[in-house]
Amino acid sequence: MIIQVPTFDELPALRAIERAAGEPFRALGMAAIADDEPPPLELLTEFWRAGRTLAAYEEAGPDGRRPGPVGYLLWEPVDGCTHIEQVSVHPGQAHRGIGRALIDRAEQDGGRVALTLTTFTEVPWNAPYYARIGFRPLPEAELTPGLRAIRAHEAALGLDRRPRVAMRREPGWTGGEG
């Protein structure tokens, strides 16, 4: 698996990954999440220009050509942490450690500071998965101003119809399997 910054021309492929990654939410009765539009190209371009976009790729084939991305991650600095804004892996590539590899690389690229994210608590590939790879739920008292603002924005979008949580992983975490 190769983790690197995608090319500008690959940004539309990230939207396709997001659409595919949303489909499993239907089986959980979360059609609104499955139907949610992926980040627009303008937003992906902003993250890309800021150097805060990563993509995962299979190794190059025998012909030397690298296939397109199979997963991606967007991150931004929030209150001294690397906040994972979005991480998505194509469902056909699930259970291969791609999400964890993207997250580990974001920690490196973000300056080896704590990682934060917000996610659904009852979706198996969300909070339970992140807990397996070193994230812990943050109680309300530990939310930073930036995380409070993110959670308020999510609530305004209606994401709080299902339980959500902010989570944090300390820098340098290396234990457990994901």
N, C-alpha and C positions, 0 to 999 in steps of 0.2 A: 504494500500500500504506500502510495506517495501522497504526502500532504504538502501543499504549496498554495501560493496565491494563484487564483485562476487568471486566465487572460481576460481582457475586456470582452472579447467575442464570446467567451463562455458564460457570461452573466445570464443570458436568457435560459441556459440549461439549468441554472440554479432555481429558476421559477418552476421548471418542469419537475425537478426533484421535490420541491415543496408541494406541488399539487399531488404527486404520487404519495409522498409521506403523509399527507392529510387523509388519504382514503381509509386507512385502518381505524380512524376515529368513528366512521360510520357504524362499525360493528358494536361500538360502545354507546350508541344512541347520541353521538355528538356530530350530527350532520352539519351543523352550522360551522364547526371547526373544519370539517372536511371541505366544505364549500367556500371557506374564506379565501380571498384572493391572496396569492403569494406577494411578497414585497415587490413593489413596482421597480422597473429598471432604474428609475431615477434614484431611488433609495439604495439599491444595490450598487449603483455607480458611486454614490457618496461614500459608502463603506469601503468600496474598492479603492477609490482615490485616497482615502485616509489610511490605507494599508491595514484594514481591519476585516478582511475577507479571506477565508481559507477554504480550500476545496480538497476533497479526497479523490484519488484516481487509482485505478488498477495499474499494475506495472505495464510497461510498453509491451506490445505483442512482438512476435518474431519479425514482423516487418518494420519494427522500430517505432511504429505509430502508437501514441498514447491515446487510449480511449477517453471519452468525455468524463466529466466529474460524476461521482456516484453519491456524494454527500457534500455538505458545505456548512460553514459556521460564520456568523457575523458577531463581532464583539465591539464593545466600546468601553472607555474608562468611565467608571461611576464611583465617586467617593473613594478614590484610591485603590479600587479593585478593578479587575478585568471582568466586566459584566457580559455574559453570553446572551446576546439579544436573540439569536436564533441558531439552532443546530438541527439539521435535518439530514436523514440518510434515506436513499431510495429503498423502499421495502424489499425489493429483490436482493438487496445487499445487507439486510439486517443480520444481526447476531454474528458479526465478523470483527467487532472491535473498532469499527470505523468512527462511531460517535466519540468513543473514548479517545481515540487517536487525535481527532480534531480538537477535543477539549484540552488534552495534554499539550498540544502544539499552541493553542491559544494562550495557555498559561505561560509558555516560553516567550511567545511573541508579545504578550502583554506586560512583560517585565517581571515575571515570576512573583506576582503579588496574588493575594487571595482571589478566587473566582467566585462570582455570584451569578445567579439566574433566578427566574421565576418560572413556575411550572404547575401543572395539574397534579394534585396529590393522589388521585385515584386511578390514573392511567398507568398501567404497568411499565410502559417504556418512558415514563416521565419520572416523577418523584421517587418511586421505588428503585428505578434504574440509577438515578443520580446518587441515591444513598449508597448503593453498592460501589460506586466509584468515588466515594469520599466526601460527598456533599452532605451537610446536615441542615435540617430545617431551622430557619431563624425565627425565634419568637418575636412578637411585635416590638418588644423593648430593644431588640438588637437591630431593627431596621434603620438604615442610614437615611438621611433626607432624600438621596437619589433613589433608593429602593422604594421609599414611601411614594415618591412621585411616579415611579414606574407602576407600582401596584394601583395607585389611583387612576392612572391612565388605562390600565387593563380593566379595572372595574367600570370605567366610563364606556369602554368598548363592549361591555357585557360578558367578558371572560369569567367573571366571578359567579356566573350561574352554576358552575361546577367548582368545588373547592380547589383553591390555588395556594401556593406557598412560595416564599422566597427562600433560597438555599445558598449555602456558602461552603467552599472547599478551601482549606488553608493551603498556602504555597508549599510545593514540594511533596504533596501527598503521593505515595507510591504503592499503598497496600491494596489488596482485594482485586477481584476479577470483575470485569464488566462485560 
